[in-house]
Amino acid sequence: MKSKNAVIAWIGLFMMFAAVLIGAAWGPMVASAQDTATEDTGHPPIVGAEPESCTTCHGGAGARHQEAYDELYQDGVIQVTDLAYTFTPTGTTTVTFKMTKDGEPFDGRDADQLAIYFSPYADGQFGFEPALERVSLKGDLAYDGAGGLTSTLVSADVPDFTNTTGIVIVYGADEQVGSLPARIRQVKYPFEALLQMGEGVDYVSAANTDGCKNCHTDPYLKHGFINSQVGNDPATDFYTCKACHMDNGEGGHFEWQLMVDDPALAAAYLADDSILTDEQKAKYAYTTSVMNDVHMSHAMEFPYPQSMANCVTCHEGKLDQTLADENFKTETCQSCHALTGSEEEGTAETSLDGMMYQVSDHDDVELTDSCTSCHKDGGEASTFRQIHSGYNELIFASEGVKYSDAISVTIDSAAFDGGKLDIAFSAHQDPDLGFDVSTITPTVMIGLYGGDTKDLLIGAHERLTDDNADGAIDSKDKRALEWVVGEEHPRFTLVSAGDGKWEVVADMSTWTDLVDNGKVKRVEIAVMPTLLNDDEEMLALNAPSRTFDLGANDFADDFYPPIAKVVDGCNDCHEALATTFHEPDHGGNLVVCRMCHVTKSGGSHLELQSRSLDSYVHAIHSFQAFDIGDIDFEDPVAAMHYGHHTEFPYPTHGIDCLSCHVEGAFEVPDQTRSLPGILSATDALSGTTRAIGTIPSVVTGPAARACGGCHRAELINEDDVNGLVSLNQHLKQGGTSVPVGDKPQDTLQAVIDEIMSYFD
């Protein structure tokens, strides 16, 4: 009988032989990759670069994330009917109603939240005279055993509202499962009911609940549990909000305006809300109307992901009502614009003072003066609608017409001869907006996919060759395969250009060996179209791309199925992707984003993340802060902004994978279709300490990169060193975590060779 050691030796020889066979296509076998890493990089040999085992335990994790989210915010499960109000001379307010849950009688006393309010209405406004914050009608609740509830309130402070025009509102929720910052509750079953009192309410909101749903929950729930519609009726948009957000209430969030006018004072005010003088309170006084609270919070506090001037997002179909001349007054303007602004925050020029002083004849105009004395139809100055069209003019050509819908670029043909790729593309305009599409300046990009994976082995945006022969590869050299047509580039040639049609040739011979040995089988061809308007401003157009199979010498458009959505995903919140970051010609196509956001670099702005899009986007939408090492935490303003940013919840108020992803495209990544990548190291902090210490840059696998993008961001924001160390150890045990050493690209390539050899 052979000894155990002898058996192990035979198994070892067999595994080495298998590695030779498996690793042939991806280059060196495992042992050779380790030897190469030792010889070339000077750091210890790569040991333990193993495939990820995440799906063993976490198969279907994405679906479970979505299932958990889908249990939240279920509209209509709890119904409130037969709402009635009575008042007796003894000072007793009685409100009765019936409740069902899943069609069965429900005892509302068991609901996690239940509120009853009255809000009076007159002359298009909600509010008490004199002003009151709000009036609750909720008293002692009695249940009849069959779904009927009676609220009895005995109070000398609550008058008889029987003949007062207004609304009685019942709202609440059952089965709260969690909470988020900004007073947001995560609930399963919201409910609401409305009773019109007196002569009835004819209020029509200038905004739409459907606009809120673009970014938030569906149904849209204020604070996560107050349905802004009653019975899904758009005619009741924001009625329930009027229980608290009355049009003459006294606003108290002075920090919103201070953040854009005087950030230092805002930080001090948040630390001690008693420091404002009466003069400062009068200057920043505002009412608690829905307009003020929504505009101010989104324009001044929240990182709103599009221009506030794009009014159509929330006011679609109601812009005439929204931008009517009677609304051109200080209160409306102040709800979005700073009063004086801050040079440090970049808000001085767009402040009300800043804009007025840019116009010479406004020098003596006070903010309390009426704008409509001059700004009106037939007046001497522009109307409100002429100043604010309601559309972002870099996105929309006219009402309802986006530039990206009317002006497009298509990649028409491509041919590969073994070294050079000939590409033809063209621009189109329908309807005719009056632009000459031949004036588009295209940027051509070609990325080389690693094997059958969705990730690029050679990114178009990388600098990989010493083009100027100065002995260094740096910013003085050209991008690998990215070219602005018309500029000089050693790997691109313009064949022809005219009438909105272009033909170019890309020399890919630098990477012929990767094509010949099968490490590169396909490329992504993309065009970013830059088109300027008469003011030399770049318009938001979509960047097309197509996958090209080098072996078949033909397009393979369906080889890589879509992962995330732009039109019904990103653009729900951003309106046109990249207009608030990067450039407007970057829009419409996440595949083009991946041509720069490759796995081969750590997240330069985000610690412990990869530059790859999966890690980057997950971290950004988990509100991990950019460039934390550049923040001076001893500066109260910088610390305030950091705290606000990291405390923002994702606007769907939970992990709603379908808000971005295609159905089924949010499971643990298939590592046969995704390359390993680099995570950045931690940054050193200035002016503060934290529990998280120094963590080096590592090469890791696709699940650690993508799924870990969210989890790491949350733990970093919470400074949870125990959770972060545990997560990193878990990911290391279930996959790969190799320090990059002093030559990260060599380390990464060795890991790619080693890991991908398992799947070739």
N, C-alpha and C positions, 0 to 999 in steps of 0.2 A: 504493500500500500504506500502510495506516495505521501510525503509529508505535506502539511498545510502550506509551508513556504514554497515548496516546489509547484503546487497547484497555482499559487498566487503568481509565481514567476511566469508560468505558461499563460495565465490570463493576461498578464502585463504585456507579453510579447504579442499575443493576439490583438490586444487593443492598439498597440503601436502600429501593427500591420494594417488594421482597419483604418487608423487615422491617415496612413499614407494614401490608401485608396480614396477615402472620403474627401481628403483635403486637396486632391490633385487640381481640381478646377479653380479653387480659391487661392492657389499658390502654395507656399511652404506647408509642410505638415506641422502638427502642433509643436513637436520638439524643435524643429527648425525655426518656427516663429519665436519660440522662447530664446533660442540661441541668438537670433537676429536682434531681438530686443536688448539682450545683454550687450552685444557687440556694438550696436549702433547708438543706443540711447544712454548707456552708461549707468542705468539704474538696474536693480535686481531683475532677474527673469520673470516674465509674466507667469504667475502661478494661480490657478483657480479661476481662470476666465471661462466660466461655465454658462451654458444656456439657462435662461430663466425657467423656474418651475411654477410660476404664479398660477397658471391655469389648473394646476393640481387641486388647489384649494379655492381659487377665486374664479373658476369658470362661471360665466353668467353674472359676474359682479356688476357689470354695467347695467344689465336688465334689472337687477335687484335695486341698484341706485334709482333707476327710473320708476320702478314699482313703488318704492318708498315715497318718491316725490308725488306720484300719481294718487297716492292716498291722501295727500294734502289738498285743501282748497276745493272740495267737492261741492259744487253748487247744487242747490235744490234738494239735497237729502233731507234737510230739516225745513219744513214749511211752516210759516206763521200766517194764520187766516183769521177772519172775523174780528179784526182789531176795532175796538170801540172805546169811547171816552165819555165819562160822566163826572159831574162835580155837584156836590151837595152843599147847601148853605152852611153846614157845620165845618166847612173847610177841608172836606175829604175829596181827594182826587182818586177816581177809580178807573183803571185801564184793564180791559179784558181782551183776551185773545185765545186762540187755540193753536196747539203745536203738534206736529207729527214728525216722526223720524223713520225713514224708509216706509212711509205709509201707515205706521202704527202710532197710537197716541204716545206723546212724549211729555215727561214732566220737566218743564223748563227750569225748574229749580235746580235740576242736576246739571244744567249747562255750565260750562266753564266761565262764560261771560254772557251777561244779559243786561242790556241797558234800555231805558225808556226816556226819551227826551221830547221837549216841545220847542219849536223854533217859529217865531212869528214872521209874517211876510207882508210887505207893503211896498208899493212903487218899485217893484223889481229887486228889492233888497230883503235879505233875511237879517233880523236883529231886533233886540228889545230897545225901547226908549223909556228911560235912559238905558244905556248899554249895560248888559250883563254878560258874564262869560258864557253861561249855559244854564238851563233849568232842567233838572232831572225830575221826572214824574214817577220814578220807581219807588215803591213802598214795600210793604210786607206782601210776599207772594203766597197765594193759596192755590192748591191743585185739586181739581174735582175728580181725579182718577181716570178721566176719559180724554185727556189732552187739553182740557180747559184750564186756563190760569187767570187769576184775578190779582191785580196789584192794587193795594190800598195804601194811599199816602195821606196822612193827616199832618198838615203843616200850614201855619198861618202865613208863611212866606211864599207859598205857591197860590196864585190867584186862579180865578175861574177863566179858562180859555175857551169856553163853549162857543162864544160868538166872535172869537179872535181868529182872523185869517192866518193860517199857518199850517204846520204839519206836526203830527205826532209820529215819532220814529221809534221803532223797536229794532234793535240789532244785537248781534252777539255771535257766539260760536261755541261748539262743543268739541271735546277731545283735542285739547291743545297738546302737542307733542314736543314742543321746544320753543325757544325764543332766540331772537337775533338782536344785534345792536339797533339803535334808533327806534326802540320801543316796538319792534316787530314781533308778532306772535305767529308761530307756525301751528295752524289748526287744520283739522280735517273737515269740519262741517260748519260753515258760516250760515247765518240766516238773517233775514231782515223783513220788515213790513212797514207800510206807510199808510197814514190816515190823514186825508185832507180835512182841514177845519175851516169854519167860517165860510167865506165866499170862494174858497179854493185857491190854489196856487197855479199861476200861469208861467212860472219861471222856466226859462230854457237856457241851459248852460251854453256858454260860447265855446266850451271844450267838450271833448268826447271821451267817454270811458274807454272806447276802443283804442284811442290813442295811448292811454296808460298801459293797455294790454300789450302794446308793442314791446315794452321792456319788462313789464311786471307780470303778476299772476293773471290767470284767466279762470275764474272771474277776477277783475281787479279789486283788490281788498286793501283799503287804507289801513295801515299798521298791521297788515296781515290778516285781519279778521272782520273788517267793516266793509261790506259790499257797497260799492259806490252806485250801483243800480238796484232798483227794486223790481224783482220778477223779470230780470233781463230786458227791461223796457228802457230804451234810450231816452225816452221823454223824461225819465227820472234821474238822468245822469247827475251825480254828485248831490242829490237831495240828502242822503244820509250824512254826508260830510258837513252839511249845514247845521247839524246838531251842535257842533263845536265851532266850526269855521264860519261864524256869522260876519256879515259885511260891515259891522260897526264895532266889533270886538277889539280890544287893545292887544296888539301883538307884543310878544315878549322875547323873540329870538333876535336880539340886537346884534348878536355875533355874526349873523348872515351878512348884513351890510358892512359891518366893521371889518370882516375878512377881506373885502375888496377896497375899502376906504382907508383903514388904519389897522393892519394886521397885528401890530404890537399891542394896540388897545384891545383888539379882539381876544388875544391870548390872555391879557390881564383880566379882561371881563369874565372869561370862562373860568378863571381861577378865583375871582371874587366879583360876583354880579352886583355888588353895592357901589362900585367905584364910579359909575357913570354920573355925570352932573345932570341937573335938570335940563340944562341947555342941550346937552348931548342927547338925552332922551327925547326931547322935543324935535331935534334934528332928524333922528332916525325913527320917529314914531310911525307906525303903520297899523292897518287893520288886519284882522285875522281872516280876511276873505280867502277863498280857495285860490284865487289868482295870485295874491301876494305870497301865500305860503308855498305854493307850487313853484312860481317863478323864482322867488328868492332862494329857496333851497336848491333848486336845480341849477340856477345861474351862478350862485355864490358859494354854496357849500359842497354839493355833490359833484363828482367828476362826470358831468353830463357829456355823453359821448357824441354829440353833434352840436352844430351851431344853434344857439337859442333863437336866432333869426329865422330858423326854419319852422315857423309857426304851424305849418300845415301838419306836422307830426301829431300835434294834439288838437288842432282846430280844423281838421279837414272837413270841407263842406260848409264851414261857418266863418270863413275869413272875412266876408263882408260884415258880419256881425262883430267879429273880433276887432277889425281894423277900422270900424266906423269912426268918423271924426270926433264924436262925443267921447270916445275913449282916449283921445289924444290929450292926456293931462298928466300932471306930475306923478300921480299915484301909479298910473300904468307904466310910465317910463322908469320910475324908481324901482319897480318890482323886478326889473332885469338889469338896469344900469346902476353902476356906482354913482353916488352923488358927486364926490370930488375925485375919487380914485386914488391909486397908489402907484407911484413910479416903480417901486420894487416889484409889485405884483403885475405890472404892465396894464393896469386898468385906468390910468389917468386920461389917456387920449379918448377912450370910449365912455368916460364918465359924462354925466349930464353937464357939469361945469366945463369939462374939456371940450365937448361938442359945441356947446353954446358959444364959448369964447373963440372957436374957430370961425364963427360967423360974425362979422364986424358989427352988424346992427343988432346983435344980441347982447352987447356989452352991459346994457342997463336993464336987461330983462331978468326979473326974479323968478325963481322956480315956482313960486306960488301964483304967478300970473297965468292967465288962460292962454293956452296954445292956440285954441280955435278962433281967437280973434283975428289971427292971420292965416293959420293953417286950416283951410276949409275949402270946399268946392266953391270956385269963383273968387277965392281970396287971393291975396298977394303972395302967398307962400304955398309950398307943397302940402298936399293932404297927408294924413297918416298913412294911407294905403300906398301913396306914391313913395314915401320914405321907406316904409316896410312893406314889401310885396307879400310877405308871409312865406316866401320860398327862399331857400339858400340858392343864391344866383350862380354859385359854382356847380350846383347839382341840377337845377331845373332851368330849362330853356324858357318855359312858360308854364302856366297852370296845368299841372298833371303830366307834363312832358319832361322827362329826364334826358339830359344830354346822352347818357349812357344807353338809353333806349333808341335814340334817333341816330347816333353816330357810333359806328362799330368798325372794328378791324377783324378781318378773318385771315387765318393762315391757310393758304390755298393749296400749296404743293411743297414737296420736299423730295430730295433725291440724294443718296449717299454713295460715293464711289470708293469707299474704303478709307479715305482720309479727309475728304471734304464733303460738307453738307450744303447743298444748294436749296435755298428757301425762297418761296414767293408768297407775298401777302398783300392785302389790299384793304382800303378804307371805303366805307359806305355811309350814306346819309339818307334817312327816310323817317319822317318827312324832312324836306329840305328846310334847314334852319338858317341858310344863308352863309354857311361856312365853306371855305375851300379846303376840303379834306386833304388836298395835296400838301397843305402847310403843316400837317401833323409831323412832328419829329418823333420817329419811332426809336425805342430802345429794344434791341434784339437780345434775347437771352437763351442760352442753351445749357441745360443741366444734364449730367450723365448719371443715370440711375445705377445703383449697385445691384447687379444681378437682377432678380425678379422683385426686389424690394421697392417700396414706395419712396425710399430715401436716396438722396443723391450722393454718389461717391465723389463726384466732381461738381461743386456748386458753381453756377454761373457767376456769382458775385465774388467768389474767392480770388485772391491773388496768389498764384502758384508758380509763376515763372519770372525769371530775372530779365524782363523785357528790355531794360535800359543798360544791361550788362555792367552794373556798378558793383556787382558782387553781393548784393542783398536783395531779398524779396520784400518789398515794403510798399507804402502808399504811392511811391513814384512809378510803380509798375502798373500795367493794365489789369483789369479784371480778367479772369480766366476766359469766360465766354459770354461777356456782357458788353454790348457796344451801342453807343448812341450813333445812329446813322449819320454820317457826315464827318464824324471825328476820325482821327487816326487810330488805328488798332492793328497790331501785327497779325491778328488771326481772323480778321474780317475784311471782306472786299465788297464794295457796292457794284453790282452788275448794271442795274438800271433803276431809275426812279422817275415817276411822272404820272400825272392824272390820278393820284391816289393809289398807285401801284408801285411795289418795290420788289426787287430781286437781289438777294445778297448771298454770299458764299462764306461759310465759316470753315476755317482750317482746323480740324480736330486731330491732326496727325500727332500732336504732342502726346495724345492718349491712345494711340493705335494699339499699344500692347494690351491695354485694358479691354479693348474691343476684341482683339485676337484671342485672348485667353478666357473670354466669356465673363469677365468681371463686369463688363458693361454691355448690355444687350439692347437697351432702349435709351432714348434721350427725350427730354421735354423741351419743346420749342415754344417760346413765348415772345410776345411783343407788348411793350408798354407804350401806349400812344399819348404823346404830349401835345395838347391843343390849347392855345391861348385865346382868350377873348380880346376885345378891343382895348381893355385896360391892362393887358399883359398878365392876366390872371389865368392860372391853369384850371381847366374844366375837368370835372369828374367823369372819366371814361373808364370802361372796363378793359382789362388786359387779358387778351385771349391766350390760350396755350393748347397745344396738342401733343400727345405722346406719339413718338415715331420709333418703329422697330427697325433697328439697323440691319439685322439679318434678313428680314423680309423686304426691306427697302420700301416700307409702306407705313402709313399711319396705323396706330393701334389704339384708337380713341377709347375703347372700352376695357383696356387691360387693367387699369387701376380704377376701381369703383370709387365714387365720391365718399368722403368721410364726413365733411361738414358742409353746411349750407351757407350761402351768401345772401341771396334774395330774401328768403324766409328765415334767416338766421341772423347773421351779422347785421344786415341792413335794417332789421326790425328796430334795432337800437341806434345804429350808426347812420342810417339813411343812405349813405354812400361810403363804403369802407375806405378808410385811409385818408379821408378829408381832414380829420383832426389829428392825424399822425402820418408820417411819411409824406407822400404827395398824392393828389387826386388821381393821377394816372395809374396808381397801384391797385385800383379797385376791381371788384367783380369776380375774383378768381383766387381761391386760397392755394391752389397748386402753384401759382406764380409766387405767392408769399413764401412757399417752401423752397423756392429756388435760391433764396438768400438765407432763409432760416433752416440751415442744414444741421445735422447732428454733430458735425465735426468741430464745433466750438461751444464753449460754455456760454451761458447767458451773460453777456458783458454788463448789462444793466441790472441783472437779477442774480443774487447770490444763490448757490446750490441749485441752479437750473441750467438747462441746455438752451442753446440758441434755437434748437429745433422748434417748430411751430407748436407741437403738442405740449411740450413743457412750457414754452413761453406764454402761450395763450391761457393755459390753465392757471399759471401763476398770476398773470395780470388780472384775470377775472376772479381770482381769490384775493385780490387787492394786496398782493405783496408789493412793497414800495420799491421803486427804481432807485438805483445808486445810493443805497443806504450808507455806504462808506463816505459819501460826500455830504451827508447831513450833519450839521453842527447841532447836536441835541442840547447844548447849553443855550442855544438861541431859542427863546420861548416860541417864536413864530414858526421856526422850522420844526420844533417838537410838536406844536399844535397841528401843523399840516400833516405830519407823519401819523399822529394819532387818529386824525379824522380819516385819512386814507385807509389805514389798515383796519379800521372798524366798520367800513362800508360792507354790507352784505351784498351778495350777488342779487340783482334786482328781481329775479324770479322767486326770491325768498326760499331757496332750497336748491338741491342739485338736480336741476332739470336738464338732463343731457340732451333732450330733443330740442331745447331752445337753440342749440348750435348744430348738433350732429344729425346725420341721416339715420333713420331707424336701423338699429342693429349694428351701427358703426362705432359703438363706444364700449366694446368689451376689451379685455386684456389684449394688448396688441399681439398680433401673430408675428413672432420673431423670425419666421421664414420670409416675411414681407417687410421687415423693418430692421435697419442697421443699429448696432450699438452706437452710443454717442457720449459726448463729454459733458459733465456737469461742472459748473464753476465752483470756486472755493468760496468760503465766507469772507466777508469784508471786515476790516477793522473799523470799529465805531469811534466817533469823536464826540466827546462831551457827555458820555454816559457809559454804563456797563450793562452787560446782560449775561444771562446764564449760559447762552449758547457760546461756545468757545470757537477755537480755530478748527475748521474742517477743510481738508485739502480738496483740490479738484480731482475727480475720478472719471474713469470710463465705466459706463454702466449700460444696462440693457434697455430695450424700448418700453417695457412696462414700468421700470423704475423711473424712467424719464417722463413718460406721459401721465400715468396714474399718480406717480410721485409728485408731479408738478403741482397738483392741488394740495396734496397732503403735506408736502414740505412747506408750501406757502402758509398754510394755516398754522403750522407749528412754529414757523419763524415769526409770524405776526404775534403769536401768543408767548413768544420766548420760552417755549416748552422744551427745554433741553432733554428732559427724560423721554418725552415722546419722540423727539427728533433722533436721538441716539438709538432708541428702540426701532424706529422705522428704518434707519440706515442699516442697522444690523440685520433686520428682517429681510431687506432687499438684497443685502450682500449674501446672506445664507441661501436665499432663493434664486440667486443669479450671479451677477458679476459686479465687482467694485474694485477696480484696479487704479491705484494712483497714477496720474499722468506722467510724473517724473519731469525731467527737464526738456524732453522732446515729445510734447503731447500728441502730435500727429503720427509719429512713429509708434507710440504706444497704442493709439486708437487703431491704426491699421493692423497691428499685430493681433489685437483683440478681435477686430472684424474678421481677419483670416481664420483665427482659431474658432470663433463662434459659428461663422457661416459654414465652416467645413462640416459641421454636424448635419446641415440641411441640404447640402449640394447633392 
